[in-house]
Amino acid sequence: MIVIRAAAPEDAASIAAIYAPHVLTGTASFETDPPDARQMRTRMAASDGLYPWLVATSGDEGGVIGYAYATRFRERPAYRYVVETSIYVADTAMRQGAGRLLYEALVDTLRAQGFVHAIAALALPNGTSISLHEAVGFRRAGVYREVGYKQGQWIDVGIWQCELNEPQTPPVEPRKFTETGVVRG
């Protein structure tokens, strides 16, 4: 049974271990040096209670098999109603449904917080990630051509967008993740 919950600081080592192969040998991340547990804890703390970090575990006592999170989309204040999302699942847990459960919970949580849109940047080609994003409501919004160079190749980045809530005028400030917690369904 896969359990989705809020990430805790003690999950940082597991999160870093899941992410490292994507950094070292893949093209899904444009980082070249994998962050360690301390750096991952710092990233989690930078969410300042506003942006969710979620983990999937293999049962109540099981280890972390995937994580998903949201961050600020852009620095300017007018963008504060929009988030950028990311998700990574351990290779050993691929095709078990953890990714979809994680992303559904992340999207539901962001909706409950009152964010208007979620943006995902996907290194292309990546049919598995595209399918996952579209299954939870993201739609293709555009492509940046040859913007990252990694693993000896230039990589396109596709932008996928998910409307979370109807934009209002004036907009309502999003609620903190610490107020909503993980929302499912």
N, C-alpha and C positions, 0 to 999 in steps of 0.2 A: 504494500500500500504506500503510495506517495503522499507525503504530507507537505503542505505549503505553509510557511510561517515567515514572520519578519526575521531578517538576518540580525545576528548578534555579533558583537566584537570578537567573540571566540570562534566565529565561523570564518574569520579572515584568512587563516591558513588554508582551509579547504577551498575557499573561493580563489585564492591565489594559485593553488594547485590545479584547479579546473581551467583557469585562464591561461596559465603558462604555455601549454602546447599550442594554443591559438596564436600566441605572440611569437614563439620560437620557430614554428614550422608551417603555420597557416597564413592566410591572407585576410581572415575575417577581422583581425585587429591590425591597426597600422603602427602599434607600438613595436619596438625592436628589443627592448629589455623587459622581461616580465617583472611586475612589481612583487615584492615579498609580502608576507603577512602584515608587517608594520605599515607598509605603504597602502595596502588594501584597507586596513583599519582607518587610516587617515582619510582615504577617499570616502569610506562609509560615514565617518564623522562629519565630513564636509557637507553632507546632505542637510545638516543642521535641523533635523527633525521634520523638514518639509518634504524631501524626496524619498520615496520608498526604496528599500533594498529588501528583496525577498529571496528565500532559499527554498529549494525542494530537497526533502530528505527521503530516504528509503524506509519510511515508517517512523514511529514515535521515537525510537532510540537509534535510528539509522543515521549514517553519515550524510553529509551534503552531497547531492548529485547534480545540482544545477543552481544557478542564480540569475535573477533579473533585477534591473534597477532603472530608475529614472534620474535624470540630472537636468540642470538648467539648459535650456535650448540655446540661448545666446545671452550675452552679458547685458544688453540694453534693457532698461526697465519695461519697455513696451512689450517685450517677449515673455514676461513673467507668467503668462497664462498658458504657456506651451512648454512641453518637456521633450527631451530626447531620451529614448529608451535603448536598452541593450539587454541581451540574454546570452548565456553560455551554459551548455550542459556537458557534463563529463562524457568522454567518448564511451565509457562503459555503460552509460545510461541512455545512449541514443536509441530512439525508436521505442521507448517505454512510456511515452506520454508525458514525461516530466516537463518538457519544453512548453507544450500547449497548456498544461495546468498552471505553470508559472506565469506565462504571458497573459492568460485569461485573468488570473488573480491580479496581475499588475495593472492591466487595463481597467478592470472593475474598481480597483483601489483609486486609480487616477481619476476616474469618473466621479467617485464619491468625494474626492478631494475638491472637485470643481475645476480641474484643468480643462481647457478647451480642445487642444490637439496634442497628439503624441507624434513625434517624428522619429523615424529609424533610418540610419544610414547603413546600407548593406554593400559590402564588397561584392563585386560581380565578376563572374557568374556565381550564383549560389542558390540553386533551385530549392534546396531544403529550407533555407531561411526565408526565401520568398514565400513558399507555401505556408510556413508557420505564421508569418506576419499577415498574410491575406486571410488565413483561417480565423484570425482573431479580430479582423476588421480593418487592417491597414490596406491602403490602395497606393499604387505607384503614382508618385508626384513628379518624378524627373530623374535625370542622370547627370552626374558630373563625370566627364570623360577624362580618363588617364590622369587622375589627381594624386594617386599614391604609387610609389615605387617600392616594391618589396618582393623578395624571393626571385629576383632577376626579371621582374616584369612590371609594366605599368598596369594599374588596376583602376577600373571604373567604379564609381560609387553610386548606387541607386538610392534614391530618397523615397521612402514610403511614409504615408501620413494617415493617421487615424483620427477621425472626429470623435472626441470624447463627450462633449457637451455642446449644445447649441450656443454659439457666441451671443452674449447679451451686451446691450449698451445702456449704461456703463457696465463693464465687466465686474464680476464678483471675485474678490480675492480668493485664491485657492486655500483650502484648509491644510493644516500640517498633517503629515503622515502620523505623527504622534497622537493626533486627535482621532483619526479614522481607523487606524490599524489596518490589517489585511482584510480586504473585502472580497468575498467570493460570490458571484452570481447575483 
